[in-house]
Amino acid sequence: MLEHCAHARYVWNLAVEQHLHWRPGWASAPGYAEQSRQLTEARREFAWLAAGSQTMQQQALRDFAQAMAHFFAGTHRRPTWRKAGVHEGFRIVGRRGAHWDVRRLTRNVGEVQVPKVGWVRFRWSRDIPDEAKSFRVNRDRAGRWHVAFAVVPPAIEGPGTGAVVGVDRGVAVSAALSTGEMSSVPGPRETEAKRLRRLQRRLARAARGSNRRKRIKTAIARLKARQTGRRKDWVEKTSTDLARRFDLIRVEDLKIKNMVRSARGTIAAPGVNVRAKAGLNRSIHAAGWGQLASRLEHKAAGRIEKIHPAYTSQTCHACGHCAGKTVRAKRSFAVAPAGMSITRM
């Protein structure tokens, strides 16, 4: 399976290299048809490449062609290099029963047929719809293998009550709703944080390229994978809950890519508070801002409204009072009895 991943990554990187050599005014860069012909010649010349599955290698070229089409359409970034140990995976596309097949063994165990590998067992976490036309196998940095069957789920229907909610995303509180509810991504446990710091110190002392360094990096990746899993679980549950309870969901139109830009600056004009800015960037990523917004757009399609972020975090959800330019860390609202004013604390 790792050889399949290496072959798919190698073919992808060759396609990237071909398009990087292209310059305006030249003839068009080779498309899928030409690259597929070149792949056939390469497989005839190199036995190690011919030992892999031609179906997977051609699918890598199809995926690259689709990625380039999305780039020229302006919807995605330009496809770039895939690295060993980071991008380990391949995709199988075709009719179920002809190119691949899947079967259930027990309540929690299933098998999928991978070309030139055979039947591979996996944990059966949910039913696989009949309309699945492809699946992807990938290996994360923690060494875990995953299989995902490509099926686009239908959007979640709203309650039909006309309920509207605003979602304010932050660092201290991951999602603050206009109803007054607060929800945050579960952070690492105290024992996990201590172990992570200890492993990072050991990693700094380990020699580059040594087996000890590889083992430490794998242990760190496993801890990071737990945090990633908790964040993904929180995003899925929170987005599903909001899509079911409200007909209109308003979120801030945040430019997250610009907000997490490094403050290092240049040699001539070095940045200021670089370490503090780096810590803030990590907190923003850990809060899952982008994941929550994208999953809401998937599950509540057509019911998401993006609002300009100015002054959205300064207004009380109960009375509409605006706190002005109060420092964010000191801004909170105390709900007063009827007939009394709201106190800003």
Beta strands, then each sheet from edge to edge (+ up, - down):
strand 1: 88-93
strand 2: 102-104
strand 3: 109-114
strand 4: 118-123
strand 5: 134-139
strand 6: 145-149
strand 7: 164-169
strand 8: 175-177
strand 9: 182-183
strand 10: 248-252
strand 11: 304-307
strand 12: 333-334
strand 13: 343-344
sheet 1: 1+ 5- 6+
sheet 2: 2+ 3- 4+
sheet 3: 9+ 8- 7+ 10+ 11+
sheet 4: 12+ 13-
end
